[in-house]
Each structure stands twice: as structure tokens, then as C-alpha cells.
Amino acid sequence: MNKQFRGLEKTTDVLSFPMYDLNKRRDLLCTPIPMPVLLGDIIISAPQASRQAIERGIEVEEEILRLVIHGLLHLLGYDHEKDHKEAARMKRLENKLVASLQFE
């Protein structure tokens, strides 16, 4: 899927496919939206998540949780590939959200 949709011939852990370009539709973030709202799709590679969990010394479920949060942040318009500042901002938020869920 990474090759098909991003043109990259390498394994990835998560892909996000937003329904909206929030950089062009900031109004979606500023107006009340009826719930539930469909932001887009998140695809997670379970084999890659498993490998990463082993590398990090954590449970697979925690790694998948992190990837869901990472994908969700992409659907909300965050992009760590823009620049280092945005990448650091996104990583801080991702870590904060994972920690707030206190995975057990």
C-alpha cells in the first residue's frame, strides 16, 4: 500500500487517508460538527507494529495504540514530514496522548 499510494518501495507502519484537506478546510475545525464525524481511514501494518513493539520492548497493543494516535493526528492535519518543528510538535502531542491513556 505504501508503494501504491505514496510511491515508496518500503514498509510502513501506518497510513492515513483523510476525507478532507484540513489545511484548506480550517472551517471544519472551527464550527460545530455533528457527531460522529468521519475523518478518514487509518491502515496499520500489524506485522510492522509487532516488529516495532519488540524493538521498543513494549506490548503490541501499546504500539498499535501509538500508531492509531499517530494516524489520527495525520487525519487532523498534522504532518511530521513538513519540517522538523512540526515533527517535534506532532511527536510531543502523540506522546502526551499515549501517556494520558495510561496503557496497562
Sequence and secondary structure as in RCSB ss.txt:
>XXXX:A:sequence
MNKQFRGLEKTTDVLSFPMYDLNKRRDLLCTPIPMPVLLGDIIISAPQASRQAIERGIEVEEEILRLVIHGLLHL
LGYDHEKDHKEAARMKRLENKLVASLQFE
>XXXX:A:secstr
 HHHHH   S  SEEEEESS TTT THHHHS   SS   EEEEE HHHHHHHHHHHTS HHHHHHHHHHHHHHHH
TT  TTT HHHHHHHHHHHHHHHHHTT  
